[in-house]
Amino acid sequence: MNSVEGLLTQIRGLSSTASDVLSLQNVLKQADESLHAESTRLLPFLDQLDPSKHSLGYLYFLEACTAGPVTTESASSFVLIIARFISSCVAEQIRLAPDKFISVCKRFKDQVLSLEEPLRGVAPMLTAVRKLQSSTEHLTTLHPEFLLLCLLAKCYKTGLSILEEDIFEVDQPRDLYLYCYYGGMICIGQKCFRKALELLHNVVTAPMSTINAIAVEAYKKYILVSLIHHGQLSTSLPKYASGVAQRNLKSLCLSYMELANSYNNGKIADLETYVQANMEKFGSDNNLGLVKQVVSSIYKRNIQRLTQTYLTLSLQDIANTVQLNSPKEAEMHVLQMIQDGEIYATINQKDGMVRFLEDPELYKTCEMIEHIDLSILRLMTLSKKLTAMDELISCDPLYLGKAGRERQRFDFDDFDSVPQRFNI
């Protein structure tokens, strides 16, 4: 234990300046193996360190303490210790040992889940994400862990706070898959279906050499959300999706593709029959709630089709055409759609007639002009980012080597077809 006492002395003496901390990092790396050997005895020594001053040393001790199995009785105390450390640690120090910090945070997540208290982990994990990030454009390994806690704790609005940020830097491909998948589920929970589609689309079209379970589950939800939000599903993936995804996803999601085909027919009875027959399948995929929203949305889609054909229509005619039980039920659907901005209409309750209107937005209000300006500014920023990334990739030796190997080789005879005016 004398070696541990000596290490504590070095930690306290080498945590004041940036150069000292770099020297301490080398000392801690050499002592890491012995710390793990003494892991069961290290917990009392944490009280001799200040996490706000000795963050790097505290991190090494804490990671060693939590490396072994943690009992349910000690999990609660470890959750408090780690949460306090995350809150008070210095970002510049913990970034010198990112793997250690990520490991501690993942164990923290595991412990709050073992206690069945995911809500306790949401705020500390968000703080951990911010301290580990080099910028808001950086997707860390802790992003998916944070979003998972938000999902399990039903803190959807807290999860949305990081989903609004543009990501340009990713540590690991799996982090991107999980970030977009969990993010899509959070957006579904908030009924932000447009953003959910964007995130799920990113999973489905991301580069992959082999099909993975995350992409399959994302595609199932992508199909359902497309039907709810757009009322239709494109039967083909974009050209930039990987060949693996294009060949395999549809066959692995046959039940959902058949659901989409039934939906496109517009026959409510057939759709409900199909859902009833496959209830167990959708339930085992944890998608039954979304499927029920799909069934509910077909009434809205059929009402929207009526707005393209008629200027006025009675509630009774709407109920008959859309296969609702009564004019009152048709009225409730129309009112909800008006409130959600899905259609523009007025209802004359005296004679039970619905008058369909044009979109009243004239795009000349101050709020709309401000919204357009912000959108243009964001597009200009994204354009600059894409240009910079394109220039960076075009100078990358690995890319140039691969592009050179794949480029078609020409013989001198291939240039005979060049017009004479271009010859020098």
C-alpha positions as CSV (number, residue, x, y, z in Angstrom):
1,M,0.0,0.0,0.0
2,N,3.0,2.3,0.3
3,S,3.2,2.5,-3.5
4,V,-0.5,3.7,-3.4
5,E,0.4,6.4,-0.8
6,G,3.3,7.5,-3.0
7,L,1.1,7.7,-6.0
8,L,-1.4,9.9,-4.2
9,T,1.5,12.2,-3.2
10,Q,2.5,12.5,-6.9
11,I,-1.1,13.1,-8.0
12,R,-1.4,16.0,-5.5
13,G,1.9,17.4,-6.5
14,L,1.5,17.1,-10.3
15,S,-2.1,18.5,-10.9
16,S,-1.5,22.2,-10.9
17,T,-0.2,23.1,-14.4
18,A,-0.7,21.6,-17.8
19,S,2.9,20.4,-18.1
20,D,2.7,18.7,-14.6
21,V,-0.5,16.9,-15.6
22,L,1.2,15.5,-18.7
23,S,4.0,14.2,-16.5
24,L,1.4,12.7,-14.2
25,Q,-0.2,11.0,-17.1
26,N,3.0,9.0,-17.8
27,V,3.2,8.1,-14.1
28,L,-0.4,6.9,-14.0
29,K,0.0,4.8,-17.1
30,Q,2.9,3.0,-15.5
31,A,0.9,2.5,-12.3
32,D,-2.3,1.4,-14.0
33,E,-1.6,-2.4,-13.7
34,S,-0.8,-2.2,-10.0
35,L,-3.9,-0.1,-9.3
36,H,-6.1,-2.8,-10.8
37,A,-4.3,-5.4,-8.7
38,E,-5.3,-3.4,-5.6
39,S,-8.8,-2.4,-6.9
40,T,-10.7,-3.8,-3.9
41,R,-8.7,-1.6,-1.5
42,L,-8.7,1.7,-3.4
43,L,-12.1,3.1,-2.5
44,P,-11.1,4.7,0.8
45,F,-8.2,6.5,-0.9
46,L,-10.6,8.5,-3.1
47,D,-11.4,10.7,-0.1
48,Q,-7.8,11.9,-0.2
49,L,-8.2,13.4,-3.7
50,D,-10.2,16.4,-4.9
51,P,-11.9,15.5,-8.2
52,S,-12.1,19.2,-9.2
53,K,-8.3,19.5,-8.8
54,H,-6.9,16.0,-9.2
55,S,-9.3,14.9,-12.0
56,L,-6.8,12.7,-13.9
57,G,-5.6,10.9,-10.8
58,Y,-9.1,10.5,-9.4
59,L,-10.2,9.0,-12.8
60,Y,-7.5,6.3,-12.7
61,F,-8.4,5.4,-9.1
62,L,-12.1,5.4,-9.9
63,E,-11.7,3.3,-13.0
64,A,-9.7,0.7,-11.1
65,C,-12.3,0.7,-8.2
66,T,-15.2,0.0,-10.6
67,A,-13.3,-2.6,-12.8
68,G,-14.5,-5.6,-10.8
69,P,-18.0,-6.8,-10.2
70,V,-20.2,-4.4,-8.2
71,T,-22.9,-5.7,-5.8
72,T,-26.4,-4.2,-5.7
73,E,-25.6,-2.9,-2.2
74,S,-22.5,-1.0,-3.3
75,A,-24.0,0.1,-6.7
76,S,-25.9,3.0,-5.1
77,S,-22.8,4.5,-3.4
78,F,-20.8,4.1,-6.6
79,V,-23.5,5.9,-8.5
80,L,-23.2,8.9,-6.1
81,I,-19.4,8.9,-6.3
82,I,-19.3,8.8,-10.1
83,A,-22.0,11.4,-10.5
84,R,-20.1,13.8,-8.2
85,F,-16.9,13.1,-10.1
86,I,-18.5,13.8,-13.5
87,S,-20.0,17.0,-12.2
88,S,-16.7,18.4,-10.8
89,C,-13.9,17.0,-12.9
90,V,-11.9,19.2,-15.2
91,A,-12.5,18.5,-18.9
92,E,-8.9,19.2,-20.0
93,Q,-7.6,16.5,-17.6
94,I,-10.1,13.7,-18.3
95,R,-9.6,14.1,-22.1
96,L,-6.1,12.9,-21.6
97,A,-7.5,9.5,-20.7
98,P,-10.8,9.3,-22.7
99,D,-11.0,5.5,-22.7
100,K,-10.9,5.5,-18.9
101,F,-13.5,8.2,-18.7
102,I,-15.8,6.4,-21.2
103,S,-15.3,3.2,-19.2
104,V,-16.3,4.8,-15.9
105,C,-19.4,6.5,-17.5
106,K,-20.6,3.2,-19.1
107,R,-20.3,1.4,-15.7
108,F,-22.2,4.3,-14.2
109,K,-25.0,3.7,-16.8
110,D,-25.0,0.0,-16.0
111,Q,-25.3,0.6,-12.3
112,V,-28.2,3.1,-12.6
113,L,-30.0,0.5,-14.8
114,S,-29.3,-2.3,-12.3
115,L,-30.9,-0.1,-9.7
116,E,-33.8,0.5,-12.2
117,E,-33.4,4.2,-11.8
118,P,-32.4,5.5,-15.3
119,L,-33.5,9.0,-14.4
120,R,-30.6,9.3,-12.0
121,G,-28.2,8.9,-14.9
122,V,-29.6,11.4,-17.3
123,A,-28.2,14.7,-16.0
124,P,-24.7,13.3,-15.1
125,M,-24.4,11.5,-18.5
126,L,-25.3,14.8,-20.4
127,T,-22.5,16.5,-18.4
128,A,-20.1,13.7,-19.3
129,V,-21.0,14.1,-23.0
130,R,-20.3,17.8,-22.9
131,K,-17.0,17.4,-21.1
132,L,-15.7,14.7,-23.4
133,Q,-16.7,16.5,-26.6
134,S,-14.1,18.6,-28.4
135,S,-17.0,20.6,-29.9
136,T,-20.7,20.2,-30.4
137,E,-20.0,18.7,-33.8
138,H,-18.2,15.8,-32.2
139,L,-20.2,12.5,-31.7
140,T,-18.7,10.7,-28.8
141,T,-19.2,7.1,-27.6
142,L,-21.3,8.5,-24.7
143,H,-23.9,10.0,-26.9
144,P,-25.8,6.7,-27.4
145,E,-25.5,5.9,-23.7
146,F,-27.1,9.2,-22.8
147,L,-29.9,8.8,-25.3
148,L,-30.6,5.3,-24.0
149,L,-31.0,6.6,-20.5
150,C,-33.3,9.4,-21.8
151,L,-35.4,6.7,-23.6
152,L,-35.7,4.5,-20.5
153,A,-36.4,7.4,-18.2
154,K,-38.9,8.9,-20.8
155,C,-36.9,12.2,-20.7
156,Y,-37.5,12.8,-24.4
157,K,-37.1,16.6,-24.3
158,T,-33.7,16.3,-22.7
159,G,-32.6,13.9,-25.4
160,L,-33.8,16.3,-28.1
161,S,-31.3,18.9,-26.8
162,I,-28.3,17.1,-28.4
163,L,-30.2,15.8,-31.5
164,E,-30.6,19.4,-32.7
165,E,-26.8,19.7,-33.2
166,D,-25.1,19.0,-36.5
167,I,-22.6,16.1,-36.3
168,F,-19.5,16.1,-38.5
169,E,-17.0,14.0,-36.5
170,V,-17.6,10.4,-35.4
171,D,-15.4,8.2,-33.3
172,Q,-16.8,4.8,-34.2
173,P,-19.4,3.8,-36.8
174,R,-21.4,1.9,-34.2
175,D,-21.8,5.1,-32.2
176,L,-23.5,6.7,-35.2
177,Y,-25.8,3.8,-35.7
178,L,-27.0,3.8,-32.1
179,Y,-27.1,7.6,-31.8
180,C,-29.4,7.8,-34.8
181,Y,-31.5,4.8,-33.8
182,Y,-32.1,5.9,-30.2
183,G,-32.5,9.5,-31.4
184,G,-35.2,8.4,-33.9
185,M,-37.0,6.6,-31.1
186,I,-36.9,9.8,-28.9
187,C,-38.3,11.9,-31.8
188,I,-41.1,9.3,-32.2
189,G,-41.8,9.6,-28.5
190,Q,-42.2,13.4,-29.0
191,K,-44.1,12.8,-32.3
192,C,-41.4,14.7,-34.2
193,F,-41.8,12.4,-37.1
194,R,-39.8,14.4,-39.7
195,K,-36.7,14.4,-37.5
196,A,-37.3,10.8,-36.6
197,L,-37.3,9.9,-40.4
198,E,-34.1,11.8,-40.9
199,L,-32.3,9.9,-38.1
200,L,-33.6,6.5,-39.1
201,H,-32.8,7.2,-42.7
202,N,-29.1,7.9,-41.6
203,V,-28.9,4.4,-40.0
204,V,-30.4,2.6,-43.1
205,T,-28.2,4.4,-45.6
206,A,-25.0,4.5,-43.6
207,P,-22.0,2.6,-45.0
208,M,-21.9,-1.0,-43.9
209,S,-20.0,-4.1,-45.2
210,T,-22.4,-6.5,-43.5
211,I,-26.0,-6.1,-42.4
212,N,-26.4,-5.4,-38.8
213,A,-29.3,-5.7,-36.3
214,I,-29.4,-1.9,-35.6
215,A,-30.1,-1.2,-39.3
216,V,-32.8,-3.9,-39.5
217,E,-34.6,-2.5,-36.5
218,A,-34.2,1.1,-37.8
219,Y,-35.7,0.1,-41.2
220,K,-38.8,-1.4,-39.5
221,K,-39.4,1.8,-37.7
222,Y,-38.5,3.8,-40.8
223,I,-41.3,2.1,-42.7
224,L,-43.9,2.8,-40.0
225,V,-42.9,6.4,-39.5
226,S,-43.0,7.0,-43.3
227,L,-46.6,5.7,-43.4
228,I,-47.6,7.9,-40.4
229,H,-45.9,11.1,-41.6
230,H,-46.0,10.8,-45.4
231,G,-48.8,8.3,-45.9
232,Q,-46.6,6.3,-48.3
233,L,-43.3,4.4,-48.5
234,S,-40.7,4.6,-51.2
235,T,-40.1,0.9,-52.3
236,S,-36.5,1.5,-53.1
237,L,-33.6,2.8,-51.0
238,P,-31.5,5.7,-52.3
239,K,-28.5,4.9,-54.6
240,Y,-26.0,6.0,-52.0
241,A,-27.2,3.3,-49.6
242,S,-24.8,0.4,-49.3
243,G,-25.3,-2.6,-51.6
244,V,-25.7,-4.8,-48.5
245,A,-28.6,-2.8,-47.3
246,Q,-30.3,-2.7,-50.7
247,R,-30.1,-6.5,-51.0
248,N,-31.1,-7.5,-47.6
249,L,-33.2,-5.0,-45.7
250,K,-36.5,-5.6,-47.5
251,S,-36.3,-9.4,-47.2
252,L,-35.5,-9.1,-43.4
253,C,-38.6,-6.8,-42.9
254,L,-41.2,-8.6,-45.0
255,S,-44.0,-8.2,-42.5
256,Y,-43.5,-4.4,-42.6
257,M,-43.3,-4.2,-46.4
258,E,-46.6,-6.1,-46.6
259,L,-48.1,-3.8,-44.1
260,A,-47.0,-0.8,-46.3
261,N,-48.6,-2.5,-49.3
262,S,-51.8,-3.0,-47.5
263,Y,-51.7,0.6,-46.3
264,N,-51.2,1.9,-49.9
265,N,-54.4,0.1,-51.0
266,G,-56.4,2.5,-48.7
267,K,-58.8,-0.3,-47.5
268,I,-59.0,0.1,-43.8
269,A,-60.7,-3.3,-43.2
270,D,-57.8,-5.1,-45.0
271,L,-55.2,-3.2,-43.1
272,E,-56.8,-4.0,-39.7
273,T,-57.1,-7.6,-40.6
274,Y,-53.4,-7.8,-41.5
275,V,-52.4,-6.1,-38.3
276,Q,-54.6,-8.4,-36.3
277,A,-53.0,-11.5,-38.0
278,N,-49.5,-10.2,-37.2
279,M,-50.1,-8.7,-33.8
280,E,-47.6,-11.1,-32.1
281,K,-44.8,-10.3,-34.6
282,F,-45.2,-6.5,-34.2
283,G,-45.5,-6.9,-30.4
284,S,-42.3,-8.9,-30.2
285,D,-40.5,-6.1,-32.1
286,N,-41.8,-3.5,-29.6
287,N,-43.5,-1.7,-32.6
288,L,-47.1,-2.4,-31.8
289,G,-47.7,1.2,-30.6
290,L,-46.3,2.5,-33.9
291,V,-48.4,0.1,-35.9
292,K,-51.6,1.3,-34.1
293,Q,-50.6,4.8,-35.1
294,V,-50.3,3.6,-38.7
295,V,-53.8,2.2,-38.6
296,S,-55.1,5.5,-37.1
297,S,-53.3,7.6,-39.7
298,I,-55.0,5.9,-42.7
299,Y,-58.2,7.7,-41.8
300,K,-56.3,11.0,-42.0
301,R,-54.8,10.1,-45.3
302,N,-58.2,9.2,-46.8
303,I,-59.6,12.5,-45.5
304,Q,-56.6,14.4,-47.1
305,R,-57.4,12.7,-50.4
306,L,-60.9,14.1,-50.2
307,T,-59.5,17.7,-49.9
308,Q,-57.9,17.2,-53.4
309,T,-61.3,16.3,-55.0
310,Y,-64.0,18.3,-53.1
311,L,-64.5,21.9,-52.0
312,T,-67.3,21.0,-49.7
313,L,-68.5,17.7,-48.3
314,S,-70.9,16.7,-45.5
315,L,-69.7,15.0,-42.4
316,Q,-71.9,12.0,-43.2
317,D,-70.3,11.6,-46.6
318,I,-66.8,11.8,-45.0
319,A,-67.8,9.2,-42.5
320,N,-69.1,6.9,-45.3
321,T,-66.1,7.4,-47.6
322,V,-63.4,7.0,-44.9
323,Q,-65.3,4.2,-43.2
324,L,-65.9,5.9,-39.9
325,N,-68.7,4.9,-37.6
326,S,-70.6,8.2,-37.5
327,P,-70.6,11.9,-38.6
328,K,-69.5,12.8,-35.0
329,E,-66.4,10.7,-35.3
330,A,-65.6,12.2,-38.7
331,E,-66.0,15.7,-37.1
332,M,-63.5,14.8,-34.4
333,H,-60.9,13.6,-37.0
334,V,-61.4,16.7,-39.1
335,L,-61.0,19.0,-36.1
336,Q,-57.9,17.3,-34.9
337,M,-56.4,17.5,-38.4
338,I,-57.2,21.3,-38.6
339,Q,-55.6,21.8,-35.1
340,D,-52.4,19.9,-36.3
341,G,-52.2,21.9,-39.5
342,E,-52.7,18.8,-41.7
343,I,-55.6,20.3,-43.6
344,Y,-57.3,23.7,-43.8
345,A,-61.1,23.6,-43.4
346,T,-64.1,25.1,-41.6
347,I,-67.0,23.1,-40.3
348,N,-70.6,24.4,-40.4
349,Q,-72.1,22.5,-37.5
350,K,-75.6,23.8,-38.4
351,D,-75.9,21.8,-41.6
352,G,-73.0,19.4,-40.9
353,M,-70.9,20.6,-43.9
354,V,-67.1,20.8,-44.2
355,R,-65.5,23.4,-46.5
356,F,-61.9,22.7,-47.5
357,L,-59.7,25.8,-47.9
358,E,-56.3,26.6,-49.4
359,D,-53.1,27.0,-47.3
360,P,-53.4,30.5,-45.8
361,E,-49.7,30.9,-45.4
362,L,-48.5,33.9,-47.6
363,Y,-44.9,33.7,-46.5
364,K,-44.7,37.4,-45.8
365,T,-44.9,37.6,-42.0
366,C,-42.0,38.7,-39.8
367,E,-41.8,35.2,-38.2
368,M,-41.8,33.4,-41.6
369,I,-39.1,35.8,-43.0
370,E,-36.9,35.2,-39.9
371,H,-37.4,31.4,-40.3
372,I,-36.4,31.6,-43.9
373,D,-33.3,33.7,-43.0
374,L,-32.2,31.2,-40.4
375,S,-32.7,28.3,-42.8
376,I,-30.6,30.0,-45.5
377,L,-27.8,30.8,-42.9
378,R,-27.8,27.1,-41.8
379,L,-27.6,25.9,-45.4
380,M,-24.6,28.3,-46.1
381,T,-22.8,27.0,-43.0
382,L,-23.4,23.4,-44.1
383,S,-22.2,24.1,-47.6
384,K,-18.9,25.5,-46.2
385,K,-18.5,22.5,-44.0
386,L,-19.1,20.1,-46.9
387,T,-16.6,22.0,-49.1
388,A,-14.0,21.8,-46.4
389,M,-14.6,18.1,-45.8
390,D,-14.4,17.5,-49.6
391,E,-11.0,19.3,-49.8
392,L,-9.8,17.3,-46.8
393,I,-10.8,13.9,-48.3
394,S,-9.3,14.8,-51.7
395,C,-5.9,15.2,-50.0
396,D,-6.1,12.1,-47.9
397,P,-3.4,9.6,-48.9
398,L,-5.6,6.6,-48.3
399,Y,-8.4,8.0,-50.5
400,L,-6.0,8.9,-53.2
401,G,-4.4,5.5,-53.1
402,K,-7.8,3.8,-53.4
403,A,-9.0,6.1,-56.1
404,G,-5.8,5.6,-58.1
405,R,-6.2,1.8,-58.0
406,E,-9.8,2.0,-59.1
407,R,-9.3,4.6,-61.8
408,Q,-9.6,3.2,-65.4
409,R,-6.2,3.1,-67.2
410,F,-5.9,4.5,-70.7
411,D,-3.6,3.8,-73.6
412,F,-2.3,6.5,-75.9
413,D,-4.7,5.3,-78.6
414,D,-7.6,6.3,-76.3
415,F,-6.8,10.0,-76.9
416,D,-7.3,9.8,-80.7
417,S,-10.9,10.8,-80.4
418,V,-10.0,14.2,-78.8
419,P,-11.2,17.0,-81.1
420,Q,-8.3,18.6,-83.1
421,R,-8.9,22.1,-81.7
422,F,-7.9,20.8,-78.2
423,N,-4.6,19.4,-79.4
424,I,-1.5,21.5,-78.6
